[in-house]
Amino acid sequence: MKGVSACLALPFTLSKKCVVGQLSSHPYFKNSAVKSHILPLRRLKSSSLSANELLSEANILSLEKKLISFSESSNSSWKFVGLKSNAAVLIPLCLVNGVPSILFTVRAAKMKHHPGEISFPGGRQDKLDSSTLETALRETKEEIGISPEEFDIVGRLPSLPDRKFTMKVHPFVGLLKRNLDLDESTGNVKGLVLSVDEVEACFTIPICQMINPIGISRWDSFRNTSVKIPRFITPSHIKDDVWGLTAYTLHQFLKTWFPEKFNPQ
């Protein structure tokens, strides 16, 4: 894991407030379900989070300390007996038009597994990968064209099995060191080189919306268990919510980073 000083080499100006006035032009707010809740958002405590607060040295240090306690098998609730294959994903933290956000991909319709679903960049570990972290970074480069050196790795989350319990999935958290811009006409992130065989679209959701009730469409039972996870609302041009394994991973990350500000059901 890289040191905190490396994580904070941010070439950004972090001064805008993460509130409705700033975000109203973001594609996220073109979703009718979100628009109907814009006024209540003004009264929510977490809507006053600024970019300075989200990506401040103190907050990133706090996040790094929380994540450093996790190891590959630190989540004892999952059993990995017989799972010999590994996969890895990257949760990309980024600034998009000055708004602290998380980046997602939509898998191409031609994909054999999980076509059209929302995911984080990532995939199966290759024999030549020296670690699951290398897998996450390599797959991110292949899928959306962002090189490993453009990220500072903040930490990892506990591993968990995939949907069919055939492989162990290792989530990592990376901080992108450059700003991103949205294409106003499509709502997708501009300037990324997407793999047409793997990725249909690449979009972002503001962090301050995912930690507010208005950013959640409903709560589901995860894999027919008693564990409840949220479905996160996406921009209007994305046909589905963030759900399933991606939502579970995102929920675990947000609860870890914002134990007091993230609003559970």
SEDRENKE-347284 format. One line per field, with one value per residue: residue number from 0; x, y, z of N, C-alpha, C in turn. Coordinates in Angstrom, 1 decimal. Each point is the difference from the previous one (the first is absolute). Layout:
BEGIN
nr	c(NUM;...)
n_east	c(X;...)
n_north	c(Y;...)
n_up	c(Z;...)
ca_east	c(X;...)
ca_north	c(Y;...)
ca_up	c(Z;...)
c_east	c(X;...)
c_north	c(Y;...)
c_up	c(Z;...)
% end
This chain:
BEGIN
nr	c(0;1;2;3;4;5;6;7;8;9;10;11;12;13;14;15;16;17;18;19;20;21;22;23;24;25;26;27;28;29;30;31;32;33;34;35;36;37;38;39;40;41;42;43;44;45;46;47;48;49;50;51;52;53;54;55;56;57;58;59;60;61;62;63;64;65;66;67;68;69;70;71;72;73;74;75;76;77;78;79;80;81;82;83;84;85;86;87;88;89;90;91;92;93;94;95;96;97;98;99;100;101;102;103;104;105;106;107;108;109;110;111;112;113;114;115;116;117;118;119;120;121;122;123;124;125;126;127;128;129;130;131;132;133;134;135;136;137;138;139;140;141;142;143;144;145;146;147;148;149;150;151;152;153;154;155;156;157;158;159;160;161;162;163;164;165;166;167;168;169;170;171;172;173;174;175;176;177;178;179;180;181;182;183;184;185;186;187;188;189;190;191;192;193;194;195;196;197;198;199;200;201;202;203;204;205;206;207;208;209;210;211;212;213;214;215;216;217;218;219;220;221;222;223;224;225;226;227;228;229;230;231;232;233;234;235;236;237;238;239;240;241;242;243;244;245;246;247;248;249;250;251;252;253;254;255;256;257;258;259;260;261;262;263;264)
n_east	c(0.8;-0.4;0.9;-0.5;1.2;0.2;-0.9;0.7;0.7;-0.9;-0.1;-0.8;-1.0;0.0;-1.0;-0.6;-1.2;-0.1;-0.7;-1.3;0.3;1.0;-0.9;-0.8;1.2;0.4;0.3;0.6;-0.1;0.3;0.3;-1.2;0.5;1.1;-0.5;-0.8;1.3;0.1;-1.2;-0.4;0.7;-0.6;-0.8;0.6;0.4;0.0;-1.1;0.4;0.3;1.2;0.5;0.2;-1.2;-0.6;0.8;-0.3;1.1;-0.8;-0.8;1.0;0.6;-1.1;-0.2;1.2;-0.2;-1.2;0.5;1.0;-1.1;-0.4;-0.1;0.6;0.2;0.0;-0.7;-0.2;-0.9;1.0;-0.4;1.4;-0.6;1.0;0.1;0.4;-1.1;0.7;-0.7;0.1;-0.5;-0.1;-0.1;-0.3;0.7;-0.8;0.5;-1.3;0.4;1.1;-0.8;0.3;0.4;-0.8;0.9;-0.9;-0.1;-0.5;-0.1;0.8;-0.9;1.2;0.1;0.7;0.6;-1.2;-0.5;0.4;0.6;-0.4;1.2;0.9;0.9;0.3;0.5;0.1;0.6;1.0;0.5;0.1;-1.2;0.8;-1.1;-1.0;0.8;1.0;-0.8;-0.4;1.2;0.4;-1.0;0.3;1.2;-0.2;-0.8;0.7;1.2;-0.3;1.2;0.6;1.0;-1.2;0.1;-0.5;0.6;-1.2;-0.5;-0.5;-0.9;-0.7;0.6;-0.6;-0.8;0.2;-0.8;0.8;0.7;0.5;0.0;1.2;-0.8;1.0;-0.7;0.5;0.5;-0.2;0.9;-0.8;1.2;-0.9;-0.4;-1.2;-0.5;-1.2;-0.4;-0.3;0.4;1.0;0.7;0.7;1.0;0.5;0.6;-0.8;0.9;-1.2;0.1;-0.2;0.9;0.3;0.0;-1.3;0.1;0.4;-0.5;-0.5;0.0;-0.5;1.1;-0.1;-0.3;1.0;0.4;-0.9;-1.1;0.1;1.2;-1.0;-0.2;0.7;-0.4;1.0;-0.5;1.2;-0.1;-1.2;0.7;0.3;1.1;-0.2;-0.1;0.5;-0.9;1.2;-0.6;-0.2;0.9;-0.8;1.2;0.1;-0.3;1.0;-0.4;0.8;0.1;-0.4;1.0;-0.3;-1.3;0.2;0.9;-0.9;-1.0;0.8;0.4;-1.2;-0.4;1.0;-0.2;-1.3;0.6;0.2;0.5;0.5;-1.1;0.0;-0.6)
n_north	c(-1.2;1.0;0.9;0.6;0.4;-1.2;-0.5;0.9;-0.5;0.8;-0.1;0.1;0.8;-0.2;0.7;-0.7;0.4;-1.2;1.0;0.1;1.2;-0.7;-0.8;1.1;0.3;-0.7;-0.9;-0.2;1.3;-0.6;-0.8;-0.3;-1.2;0.5;0.4;-1.0;-0.2;0.9;0.4;-1.3;-0.1;1.1;-0.8;-0.7;-0.4;-1.2;0.7;0.3;-1.3;0.5;0.3;1.2;-0.2;-0.3;0.9;0.4;0.5;0.7;0.2;0.2;0.7;0.5;0.2;0.4;0.6;0.4;0.2;0.6;0.0;0.2;-1.3;-0.9;-0.6;1.4;-0.3;-0.3;0.8;0.1;-1.1;-0.2;-1.0;-0.5;1.3;-0.5;0.6;1.0;1.0;1.2;1.0;1.2;0.5;0.7;0.7;1.0;1.1;0.2;0.9;-0.4;-1.0;-0.2;-1.0;-1.0;-0.6;-0.3;-1.2;0.0;-1.3;-0.3;0.2;0.1;0.5;-1.0;0.6;0.0;-0.3;1.2;-0.7;0.7;0.5;-0.4;0.8;-1.1;-1.1;-1.1;-0.6;0.5;-1.0;1.0;0.1;0.9;0.6;0.0;0.7;-0.7;-1.0;0.6;0.4;-1.3;-0.5;0.9;-0.3;-1.3;0.2;0.9;-0.6;-0.2;0.5;-1.0;0.7;0.0;-1.1;0.5;-1.1;0.2;-1.2;-0.9;-0.7;-0.6;-1.2;-0.4;-1.0;-0.4;0.3;-0.7;0.7;0.5;1.3;0.3;1.0;0.8;0.8;0.9;1.0;0.7;0.9;0.4;0.1;-0.2;1.2;-0.3;-0.1;0.5;-0.9;1.3;-0.4;-0.8;0.8;-0.4;-0.7;1.2;-0.3;-1.0;-0.9;-0.3;-1.2;0.1;-0.9;0.9;1.2;0.1;0.4;1.2;-0.1;1.1;-0.2;1.2;0.0;1.4;-0.5;-0.8;1.1;0.3;0.0;1.2;-0.4;-0.4;-1.0;-1.0;-0.8;-0.8;-1.3;-0.1;-0.5;0.5;1.0;0.1;0.0;1.3;0.2;1.2;0.4;0.3;1.1;-0.2;0.6;0.9;0.1;-0.4;-1.1;-0.4;-0.4;0.5;-1.2;-1.0;-0.7;0.7;-0.1;-1.3;-0.1;0.8;-0.7;-1.1;0.5;0.4;-1.2;-0.4;0.7;-0.1;-0.6;1.3;0.3;-1.2;0.2;-0.9;-1.2)
n_up	c(0.0;-0.8;0.3;1.1;0.2;-0.4;0.9;0.5;-1.0;0.4;-1.3;1.0;-0.4;1.3;-0.6;-1.0;0.3;0.6;-0.6;0.1;0.4;0.5;0.4;-0.1;-0.6;1.1;-0.9;1.2;-0.1;-1.2;1.0;-0.5;0.4;-0.5;-1.2;0.3;0.3;-1.0;0.2;0.3;-1.1;-0.1;0.6;-0.9;1.1;-0.6;-0.3;1.2;-0.3;0.2;-1.2;0.7;0.5;-1.2;-0.6;1.3;0.4;0.9;-1.0;-0.9;0.9;0.3;-1.3;-0.2;1.2;-0.5;-1.2;0.7;0.8;-1.2;0.1;-0.7;1.1;0.1;-1.1;1.3;-0.4;-0.9;-0.6;-0.1;0.7;-0.7;0.4;-1.1;-0.7;-0.6;0.4;-0.7;0.8;-0.7;1.2;-1.2;1.0;-0.4;-0.5;-0.1;-0.8;0.8;-0.3;1.3;-0.7;-0.4;-0.6;-1.0;-0.3;-1.3;0.4;-1.0;-0.9;-0.7;1.3;0.2;1.0;0.6;-1.3;-0.2;0.9;1.1;-0.2;0.8;-0.4;-0.7;0.5;-0.8;1.0;-0.7;-0.7;-0.8;0.6;0.5;-0.1;0.9;0.7;-0.5;0.4;1.1;0.1;-0.3;0.6;0.9;-0.2;0.0;1.0;0.7;-0.2;1.3;-0.1;0.5;-0.7;-0.6;0.7;1.1;0.4;0.5;-0.6;0.7;-0.5;0.9;-0.2;-1.1;0.0;-1.2;-0.9;-0.8;0.9;-1.1;0.5;0.5;0.4;-0.4;0.8;-0.8;0.7;-1.1;0.2;-0.9;-0.5;-0.8;-0.4;0.1;-1.3;0.1;-0.9;-0.2;-1.2;0.6;0.8;-1.0;0.6;-0.2;-1.1;0.2;-0.1;-0.4;0.6;-1.3;0.2;0.9;-0.5;0.3;1.3;0.3;1.3;0.7;1.4;0.3;0.8;0.0;-1.2;-0.1;0.7;-0.9;0.7;-0.5;0.3;0.8;-1.0;0.6;1.0;-0.4;0.1;0.5;-1.2;0.2;0.6;1.3;-0.8;0.4;-1.4;-0.2;-0.8;-0.6;0.0;-1.3;-0.8;-0.6;-0.6;1.3;-0.7;0.7;1.2;0.9;-0.3;0.7;-0.5;-1.1;0.2;0.2;-1.0;-0.7;0.4;-0.1;-1.2;-0.3;0.5;-0.6;-1.1;-0.1;1.1;0.1;-1.2;-0.2;-0.7;1.0;-0.4)
ca_east	c(-0.8;0.8;-0.1;-1.0;0.5;-0.2;-1.4;-0.5;0.6;-1.2;0.1;-1.4;-0.5;-1.1;-0.6;-1.5;-0.8;-0.7;-1.4;-0.9;0.3;1.1;-0.1;-1.3;0.2;0.6;-0.9;-0.7;-1.2;-1.0;-0.8;-1.2;-0.1;0.9;-0.5;-1.1;0.5;1.0;-0.2;0.4;1.4;0.6;-0.1;0.8;1.3;1.1;0.1;0.9;1.3;0.7;1.1;1.2;-0.2;0.0;1.3;1.1;1.1;-0.5;-1.0;0.6;0.8;-1.0;-0.4;1.1;0.1;-1.1;0.2;1.2;-0.3;-0.6;0.9;-0.7;-1.1;-0.5;-1.5;-0.1;-1.4;0.0;0.8;0.7;0.5;-0.1;0.1;1.5;0.2;-0.1;-0.3;0.2;-0.6;0.5;-1.0;0.8;-0.4;0.4;-0.7;-0.7;-0.4;0.2;-0.8;0.5;-0.9;0.5;-0.2;-0.6;-0.1;-1.1;0.6;-0.5;-1.1;0.6;0.8;-0.5;-0.5;-0.6;-0.1;-0.8;-0.1;0.9;1.1;1.3;1.1;0.6;-0.2;0.6;1.5;0.8;1.2;1.1;-0.2;0.8;-0.9;-1.3;0.0;0.4;-1.1;-0.9;0.6;0.1;-1.3;-0.4;0.7;-0.6;-1.4;-0.4;1.2;0.7;1.2;0.2;0.7;-0.9;-0.7;0.7;-0.9;-0.3;-0.2;-0.8;-1.2;0.0;-0.3;-1.3;-0.2;-0.9;-1.4;-0.2;0.9;1.0;1.3;0.1;0.1;0.8;-0.2;1.0;-0.4;1.0;-0.3;0.5;0.8;-0.4;-1.4;-0.8;-1.1;-1.1;-0.6;-1.4;-1.0;-0.2;0.0;1.2;1.3;0.7;1.4;0.4;0.1;-0.8;0.1;-1.3;-0.4;-0.2;-0.6;-1.0;0.0;0.7;-0.7;0.4;-1.0;0.6;0.1;-1.0;-1.4;-0.1;-0.1;-1.3;-1.1;-0.5;0.8;-0.3;-1.4;-0.6;1.0;-0.3;0.7;1.1;0.1;-1.0;0.4;-0.6;0.8;-0.7;0.9;-0.8;0.1;0.3;-0.6;1.0;-0.5;-1.1;0.3;0.3;-1.3;-0.2;0.7;1.1;-0.6;0.7;1.3;0.6;-0.7;0.4;1.4;-0.1;-0.6;1.0;1.0;-0.5;-0.2;1.4;0.5;-0.9;-0.9;-1.0;-0.7;-0.8;-1.3;-0.5;-1.4)
ca_north	c(1.2;1.2;0.8;1.0;1.1;-0.3;0.1;1.4;0.8;0.3;1.2;0.5;1.1;-0.5;1.1;0.1;-0.7;-1.1;0.2;-0.1;1.0;-0.5;-1.3;-0.1;-0.3;-1.3;-0.9;-0.7;0.7;-0.1;-1.1;0.5;-0.4;0.9;1.4;0.2;0.1;1.0;0.9;-0.6;-0.1;1.2;-0.1;-1.2;0.3;-0.4;0.8;1.1;-0.4;0.7;-0.7;0.1;-0.9;-1.4;-0.4;0.7;-0.9;-0.7;-1.0;-1.0;-0.7;-0.7;-1.2;-0.9;-0.7;-0.9;-1.1;-0.8;-1.1;-1.1;-0.9;-0.8;-0.8;0.6;-0.1;-1.4;-0.4;-0.7;-1.2;-0.1;-1.3;-0.5;1.1;0.0;1.1;1.4;1.2;1.2;1.2;1.2;1.1;1.2;1.3;1.0;1.3;0.1;1.4;0.6;-0.7;-1.3;-1.0;-1.4;-0.4;-1.3;-0.4;-0.9;-1.0;-0.1;-1.0;-1.3;-0.7;-1.3;0.1;1.3;1.1;1.2;0.3;1.1;-0.6;0.8;-0.6;-1.1;-1.3;-1.2;0.1;-0.7;-0.7;0.9;1.1;-0.3;0.2;0.3;1.5;0.2;-0.4;1.1;1.1;-0.4;-0.1;1.4;0.6;-0.7;0.3;1.4;0.7;0.8;-0.7;-0.2;1.1;1.2;-0.2;-0.3;-1.1;0.4;-1.1;-1.1;-0.5;-1.4;-0.8;-0.6;-0.9;0.5;-0.4;-1.4;-0.6;-0.7;0.6;1.0;1.3;0.8;1.4;1.0;1.4;0.8;1.4;0.5;1.2;1.1;0.3;-0.5;0.8;-0.7;0.4;0.5;-0.6;-1.4;-0.3;-0.9;0.7;0.3;-0.2;-1.4;-0.9;-1.1;-1.2;-0.2;-1.4;-0.2;1.1;0.8;1.4;0.3;1.1;0.2;0.5;0.8;-0.7;0.5;-0.5;-1.4;-0.1;0.6;-0.8;0.3;-0.8;-1.4;-0.2;-0.9;-1.0;-1.4;-1.0;-0.4;-1.5;-0.8;-0.1;1.1;1.2;0.9;0.9;1.0;0.2;1.4;0.6;0.4;1.0;-0.4;-0.7;-1.3;-0.6;-0.7;0.4;-0.8;-1.1;-1.2;0.0;1.4;0.7;-0.5;0.5;1.4;0.2;-0.2;1.1;1.3;-0.1;0.0;1.4;0.9;-0.7;0.9;0.8;-0.9;-0.3;-1.3;0.0)
ca_up	c(0.0;0.0;1.2;-0.1;-0.8;-1.5;-0.3;0.1;-1.1;-0.8;-0.9;-0.1;0.8;0.8;0.7;-0.1;0.9;-0.7;0.3;-1.2;-0.9;-0.8;-0.6;-0.7;-1.4;-0.1;-0.6;1.1;0.4;-1.0;0.4;0.6;1.4;0.7;-0.1;0.9;1.4;0.1;1.2;1.2;0.0;0.6;1.4;0.5;0.5;-0.9;-1.3;0.2;-0.1;-1.0;-0.6;0.9;1.1;-0.5;-0.5;0.8;0.5;1.1;-0.4;-0.7;1.0;0.8;-0.9;-0.2;1.2;0.1;-1.0;0.2;0.9;-0.8;-0.8;-1.0;0.6;1.3;0.2;0.4;-0.3;-1.2;-0.1;-1.3;-0.2;-1.4;-1.0;-0.4;-0.9;0.6;-0.8;0.8;-0.5;0.6;0.2;-0.3;0.5;-0.9;-0.1;-1.3;-0.1;1.3;1.0;0.5;-0.5;-0.2;-1.4;-0.3;-1.4;-0.4;-0.8;-1.4;-0.2;-0.6;1.0;0.3;1.4;0.5;-1.0;0.2;1.4;0.5;0.8;0.1;-0.9;0.6;-0.7;0.5;0.1;-0.9;0.6;0.0;1.0;1.2;1.1;-0.4;-0.3;-1.3;-0.8;0.0;-0.8;-1.4;-0.5;-0.1;-1.2;-1.2;-0.2;-0.1;-0.5;1.1;0.3;1.4;0.7;0.2;1.2;1.3;0.7;1.3;0.9;-0.5;0.8;0.1;-1.2;0.0;-1.1;-1.1;0.0;-0.1;0.9;-0.8;0.2;1.1;-0.6;0.9;-0.4;0.3;-0.1;-0.6;-0.2;-1.3;0.2;-1.0;-0.1;-1.2;-0.4;-0.5;-1.3;0.3;-0.9;0.3;1.4;0.2;0.2;-1.2;-0.1;0.4;-1.1;0.4;-0.7;-0.6;0.2;1.4;0.7;-0.8;0.4;1.3;0.6;1.4;0.9;1.1;1.2;1.0;-0.2;0.4;1.5;0.3;-0.3;-1.4;-0.9;0.1;-0.5;0.9;0.6;-0.4;0.7;-0.8;-0.3;0.8;1.4;0.8;-0.2;-0.8;-0.6;-0.8;-1.4;-0.2;-1.2;-1.0;-0.9;-0.8;-1.2;0.4;0.2;1.3;1.2;0.5;0.8;0.1;0.6;0.0;1.0;1.3;0.2;0.2;1.4;1.0;0.0;0.5;1.4;0.6;-0.1;0.7;0.9;0.6;-1.0;-0.9;0.6;-0.3;0.0)
c_east	c(0.9;-0.3;-1.0;0.5;-0.1;-1.5;-0.5;0.6;-1.1;0.2;-1.3;-0.1;-1.2;-0.6;-1.5;-0.7;-0.8;-1.5;-0.8;0.4;1.2;-0.3;-1.2;0.2;0.6;-1.1;-0.8;-1.3;-1.0;-0.9;-1.2;-0.2;0.8;-0.6;-1.2;0.4;1.1;-0.2;0.3;1.5;0.7;0.0;0.8;1.4;1.1;0.1;0.9;1.5;0.7;1.0;1.2;-0.2;0.2;1.4;1.1;1.0;-0.5;-1.0;0.6;0.9;-1.0;-0.5;1.1;0.2;-1.1;0.2;1.2;-0.2;-0.5;1.1;-0.9;-1.2;-0.5;-1.5;-0.3;-1.4;0.0;0.9;0.6;0.5;-0.3;0.1;1.4;0.3;-0.1;-0.4;0.3;-0.7;0.6;-1.2;0.7;-0.6;0.5;-0.7;-0.5;-0.6;0.0;-0.8;0.6;-1.0;0.7;-0.3;-0.4;0.1;-1.3;0.6;-0.7;-1.0;0.5;0.8;-0.7;-0.6;-0.5;0.0;-0.9;-0.1;1.1;1.1;1.1;1.0;0.6;-0.2;0.8;1.6;0.6;1.2;1.2;-0.1;0.7;-0.9;-1.4;-0.1;0.5;-1.1;-1.0;0.5;0.2;-1.4;-0.6;0.6;-0.6;-1.4;-0.3;1.2;0.7;1.2;0.2;0.7;-0.9;-0.8;1.0;-1.0;-0.1;-0.1;-0.9;-1.2;0.1;-0.4;-1.4;-0.2;-0.9;-1.4;-0.2;1.0;1.1;1.4;-0.1;0.3;0.7;-0.2;1.1;-0.6;1.1;-0.4;0.6;0.6;-0.3;-1.5;-0.7;-1.1;-1.1;-0.4;-1.4;-1.1;-0.4;-0.1;1.2;1.2;0.8;1.5;0.5;0.0;-0.7;0.3;-1.4;-0.5;-0.4;-0.9;-0.9;0.1;0.8;-0.6;0.4;-1.2;0.7;-0.1;-1.1;-1.4;-0.1;0.0;-1.3;-1.1;-0.6;0.8;-0.3;-1.4;-0.8;1.1;-0.4;0.7;1.2;0.1;-0.9;0.4;-0.7;0.7;-0.7;1.0;-0.8;0.2;0.2;-0.5;1.2;-0.5;-1.1;0.3;0.5;-1.3;-0.2;0.7;1.3;-0.5;1.0;1.4;0.7;-0.6;0.5;1.4;0.0;-0.5;1.0;1.0;-0.6;-0.3;1.4;0.5;-0.9;-1.0;-1.1;-0.8;-0.8;-1.3;-0.5;-1.6;-0.6)
c_north	c(1.2;0.9;1.1;1.2;-0.2;0.2;1.4;0.9;0.3;1.3;0.7;1.3;-0.5;1.1;0.0;-0.8;-1.1;0.1;0.1;1.1;-0.3;-1.2;-0.1;-0.3;-1.4;-1.0;-0.8;0.7;0.1;-1.2;0.5;-0.3;0.9;1.4;0.2;0.2;1.1;1.0;-0.6;-0.2;1.2;-0.1;-1.2;0.4;-0.3;0.8;1.2;-0.3;0.7;-0.9;0.0;-1.1;-1.4;-0.5;0.7;-1.0;-0.8;-1.1;-1.1;-0.9;-0.9;-1.2;-1.0;-0.8;-1.1;-1.2;-0.9;-1.2;-1.2;-0.8;-0.8;-0.7;0.5;-0.1;-1.5;-0.5;-0.8;-1.2;-0.2;-1.4;-0.4;1.1;0.2;1.2;1.3;1.0;1.2;1.1;1.2;1.0;1.3;1.2;1.0;1.3;0.1;1.4;0.6;-0.7;-1.4;-1.1;-1.4;-0.4;-1.4;-0.3;-0.8;-1.0;-0.2;-1.1;-1.3;-0.8;-1.4;0.0;1.4;1.1;1.1;0.4;1.1;-0.7;1.0;-0.6;-1.2;-1.3;-1.1;0.2;-0.9;-0.7;0.9;1.2;-0.4;0.1;0.3;1.6;0.2;-0.4;1.2;1.1;-0.3;0.0;1.4;0.7;-0.6;0.5;1.5;0.9;0.9;-0.9;-0.2;1.1;1.2;-0.2;-0.1;-0.9;0.4;-1.2;-1.1;-0.3;-1.5;-0.7;-0.6;-0.9;0.7;-0.6;-1.5;-0.8;-0.8;0.7;1.1;1.4;0.9;1.5;0.9;1.4;0.8;1.5;0.5;1.4;1.2;0.1;-0.6;1.0;-0.9;0.6;0.4;-0.7;-1.4;-0.3;-0.9;0.8;0.2;-0.4;-1.3;-0.9;-1.3;-1.2;-0.4;-1.5;-0.2;1.1;0.8;1.4;0.1;1.3;0.2;0.4;0.8;-0.7;0.5;-0.4;-1.4;-0.2;0.7;-0.9;0.1;-0.8;-1.5;-0.2;-1.0;-0.9;-1.4;-0.9;-0.5;-1.5;-0.8;-0.2;1.1;1.3;0.9;1.0;1.0;-0.2;1.5;0.6;0.5;1.2;-0.5;-0.8;-1.4;-0.7;-0.7;0.7;-0.7;-1.1;-1.2;0.1;1.4;0.9;-0.4;0.6;1.5;0.3;-0.2;1.1;1.2;-0.1;0.0;1.5;0.9;-0.7;0.8;0.7;-0.9;-0.4;-1.4;0.1;0.2)
c_up	c(0.0;1.2;-0.3;-0.8;-1.5;-0.3;-0.1;-1.0;-1.0;-0.8;-0.1;0.9;0.7;0.8;0.0;1.0;-0.7;0.4;-1.3;-1.0;-0.9;-0.8;-0.9;-1.5;-0.2;-0.5;1.1;0.3;-1.1;0.2;0.7;1.5;0.9;0.0;1.0;1.4;0.1;1.2;1.3;0.2;0.7;1.5;0.6;0.4;-0.9;-1.3;0.1;-0.1;-1.2;-0.6;0.9;1.1;-0.4;-0.3;0.7;0.5;1.2;-0.3;-0.7;1.0;0.9;-0.8;0.0;1.3;0.2;-0.9;0.3;0.9;-0.8;-0.7;-1.0;0.6;1.3;0.2;0.3;-0.4;-1.3;0.1;-1.3;-0.3;-1.5;-1.0;-0.4;-0.9;0.8;-1.0;0.9;-0.7;0.6;0.2;-0.2;0.5;-0.9;0.1;-1.5;-0.1;1.4;1.1;0.3;-0.4;0.0;-1.5;-0.1;-1.5;-0.2;-0.9;-1.4;-0.1;-0.5;1.0;0.3;1.4;0.3;-1.0;0.4;1.5;0.4;0.9;0.2;-1.0;0.7;-0.8;0.7;0.1;-1.1;0.7;0.1;1.0;1.3;1.3;-0.5;-0.2;-1.4;-1.0;-0.2;-0.8;-1.5;-0.6;-0.2;-1.3;-1.2;-0.3;-0.3;-0.3;1.0;0.5;1.5;0.7;0.2;1.3;1.2;0.8;1.4;1.0;-0.7;0.9;0.2;-1.3;0.2;-1.2;-1.1;0.1;0.1;0.9;-0.7;0.2;1.1;-0.7;1.0;-0.4;0.6;-0.2;-0.5;-0.2;-1.3;0.1;-1.0;0.0;-1.2;-0.3;-0.6;-1.4;0.3;-0.8;0.3;1.5;0.4;0.2;-1.3;0.1;0.4;-1.2;0.5;-0.9;-0.6;0.3;1.5;0.6;-0.9;0.4;1.3;0.5;1.4;0.7;1.1;1.3;1.0;-0.3;0.4;1.6;0.5;-0.3;-1.5;-1.0;-0.1;-0.4;0.9;0.6;-0.3;1.0;-0.9;0.0;0.9;1.4;0.7;-0.1;-1.0;-0.6;-0.9;-1.5;-0.2;-1.3;-0.9;-0.9;-0.9;-1.2;0.3;0.4;1.3;1.2;0.2;1.0;0.1;0.6;0.0;1.1;1.4;0.3;0.2;1.3;1.1;0.0;0.6;1.5;0.7;0.1;0.8;0.9;0.7;-1.0;-0.9;0.6;-0.3;0.0;1.3)
% end
